[in-house]
Amino acid sequence: MQFMTDIDERLDAHSYPVTADELIDAHGDLELALPNGSETFGDALGRVESTTFETAEEARLTTYSAVSDAAIGRKHYSDRDPTALGVDGHEPVSL
């Protein structure tokens, strides 16, 4: 993911195993530029339970899953799910 470029380098250079708290202490102030805003690496990783990462890839994947909804495009959008019976659907949007 594009927004993780700077943190990828830092995670790869870090020694493992490492706890989430140790990563936050070392790199928590790094700003992640998200498509709809930004947040710090510490904010994102702080959302997960305290855990120990054995590899940079584990830390990276956990961070991907922990970023805020500022990392997604249109919220609640799916062109694949049908509207439930009895619920007014959204207005179709032409992209």
NORKARA-V716781 format. One line per field, one symbol per residue. ss: DSSP state (h for helix, s for strand, l for the rest). phi: phi as a letter, one per 30 degrees, with the letter a starting at -180 (. if undefined). psi: psi as a letter, one per 20 degrees, with the letter a starting at -180 (. if undefined). Layout:
# NORKARA-V716781
ss: ???
phi: ???
psi: ???
This chain:
# NORKARA-V716781
ss: lhhhhhhhhhhhhllllsshhhhhhhhlllssssllsssshhhhhllllllssllhhhhhhhhhhhllhhhllllllllllllllllllllllll
phi: .edceddeddddddcbdbdeddddddbedddcdcebkaadeddddddcdebccdbddddddddedcdddddcdddicaccdddddicdddddcdc
psi: pgijgghgggghiqqqqqrghhhghhjhippoorhlbrrqhhgghiiqqprpphrhhggghhggiiqriiircpqkppjhpqpqpjpprrpppp.
